[in-house]
Amino acid sequence: MDEEIHRYTGEGIEVSYDVRRCIHARECVRGLPDVFDTDQRPWVNPHNADADDIAEVIERCPTGALHYERADDGPEEAVADENTVTVTSDGPHYVRGDSVIETPDDEQLLADTRIALCRCGASDNKPLCDNSHLEIEFEAPGTVEDNSAETGATGGGGRLSVVPTPDGPLHVSGPFEMSGEDDGSVFRGTDVWLCRCGHSEDKPFCDGTHGRIGFSTEGE
């Protein structure tokens, strides 16, 4: 995973922006257009709003491309009480909570509260989404097998581990609730294998298709 981070300092807050993680969800632009204006350079001007308002809008960013540090007495971003994974229509998995991406050997690659994970197989910044799903016209419904009637309430918070397996799926372990963007379907669990080659017939779950099509994560 590559980084390209820019920083912008305002009154009581510093905004950081990772170009490589941005997929133009535009939550920031819609939330505070006087601060986040893509027609201006620099496009982030934290002097144009209160630090609390900027922090609140940044926390809407689903990819973690935007973060902040407070230089006043304001609170830093809180970790959500529950880990959630949103299966988006024709797009990535949005992860929120106490999450960490790590190698199969337990080497930590990224710890964050907001992450967008590629599920089309074409990202050049695997396992993160880089909007390649738009270029290849990836199509997959934002739904998940609903098991909420059987599982009941979620199992609480805790660390959510995401392990991108070599040439294979994402191994997600820890308590989480996964929801379908299209229909509000809900799957609750603690250990799943999610497709990231883009070709599983059982999306969002892996069905072994990556092996049959020769999916490669070389260079990840």
N, C-alpha and C positions, 0 to 999 in steps of 0.2 A: 504494500500500500504506500502510495506516494503522498507527500504533503506539499502544499504551496500556500503558506499562511501570511496574510497581511493583517496589520494591526492599526486601529484607529482610536485615538484617545479623545475623550470628552470630559465633561464636568462630572467627576465622581465615577466614571466607568471607562473601561477599555474594551473595545469590541475586537474580536479576532475572527478572521474569515479565511477558511481553507477552500481555495479555488477547486481543488481536486475532489472535494466532497459535495460541492454544490450541484444540484440537478434542476435548479430554477423552479422550485415549488412555489416561490413568490409569496410565502406567508409573511415575510418581512416587508416586502413592497406594499402588500395590501394593508398590513397593520400600521406601518409608520412611513408613508411615502416621503415625508420631509426629511427622514433620516436615511432611508434606503431608496436611493433614486438611481436607477441604472442608466439614466441619460446624463448623469453628472460624473465628473472625475475630481476627487475620489467619489465613488458611488455611495460610500458610507460617511455620514456626517453626524456623529453623536452629539454635537453641540445643539442640534435642532430639536431636542426633546429631553424630558426628564429621565434620569437614569433608571428609575423604577419602571417607566413605560417602555424604555428600550429593552430592559431585561425581560419584561413580560413577553414582548414580541419575539425576542430571540429564542425564547423557550418554545415557541411554536414551530421553529425550524425542524422538520422531521429528519434531516440527514445528519445534524451535528456540524454542518459547515460553519454555522455561526455559534460563537460562544462569547462569554463576557467575564471580566473580572471587575469587582467593585473596588474603587479607590476611596469610597466613603464608608459609612457604617451600614450600608445596605446589605441585604442577604445575598449570598451566592446561590446558584441554582440548587434546588433540593432534588434528591433522588426520589422518584415515584415510589409509592408504597408497594405497588404491584408491577410486575414485569408484563409488558404487552407486546404482541407482534401483530401488526396489521398487514393482511395480504391485500395488496392493491391490485386494481384491475389493470392488466397489461403492463405492470410495473413491478417495483421492488417490494421487499418486505421492510416495513418500518418498525424498528425495535425501540421501545422506550423502557427505561428502568435501570437497574443496577447491572449493567451488561459489560461483558468483556469478550473480545475476540482473541483467541489464543491458538497456538499450534498444537498438534497432537502430542507434542512433548512438553506441554504446559508453559511454553514461552508466551508471555503476554505481548500481543501486538497492538491492541487498542482497548482502553477502558473508557466508556462514555455513557451518557444517559440517553443519547439519541443517535441512532445508526440506521442507514439505509443499505440493505443487503441485496446484491444482484441476484436475480432468479431467472434471467434470460440466458445466461451463459456467455454473453458477448462483452462484458465490461473489460476494459483495459486496466482497471484498478481493483480487480477482484481481491477480497470478496465484497467490496463496496460497489454500489451502483454508480455508474458514471453517465447515465442516460442513453447507453447503447441500445436499450430496448426500443427507443424511438427509431433509431436508424435501421434496425433489422425488422421493424414492425412486429415486435413480439406480441402475441395474443395469448392471454390466459385470464380466466375469470378471477375476480377478487372474492373467492369463496373458499370455505374450508368445511370438512366433515364436522357436523355439529354433534358434540357429545355432552353438551351442557346439561341435558336432562339427567345423564348418568353421574356426572362428576359433581354437580352442585356448585358450591362456592369455591373460589380460588383458594390455593393453599398458602397464601401469604407471600411476603417478600423474600428476598435473598438474592444471591449472586446468580446471574444467568450467563452461562458459558456458551459461546458460539465457536465451534472448531471447524474451520474449512478443511475437509479431508482432501488429500492430494488426488486430483482427477475424479473427485467424487462429491458427495452431498455436504451440506452443512449439518453438523451434529450439534443440536441445541439441547442443553441439559440445565435443569434448575426449574423452579416454579414459574409458570407463565400462563397467560391467556392469549390465544390467537383468535383474531376475528377477521371475517371476510368483509371487505369494504363494500361489496355489491349488495349483500343481503343481511348483514349483521350476524351471520352464522358464527358460532363460538366453539372453539376447541380448547380444552384445558388439559395440561399435561406437565410432565417434568422431564421427558426424554423423547426426542423425535429426530428424524433425519429428513431434512428439507431439500427438495430438488434445487439444484443451481445450474444444471446443464440446459434447462429450458424445455426438455422433451419428455418428461415423465407424463404418463397417462393418468397419474394419481396426484397431480398437483394439488396443494403445495408440497406433498410428500414425495420422497424418492421412491422409485420402483425398479431401480437398477438399470435404467435405460442408458445412463452415462457410460457404462461399460460397453454396451453394444454399439454405441455411436462413436466411441473413442474420444470422449470429452477430455480435454486437457487443461490443466491449470498451471502449466509451465510458466515460470516467471513470476508467480504470485508471491 
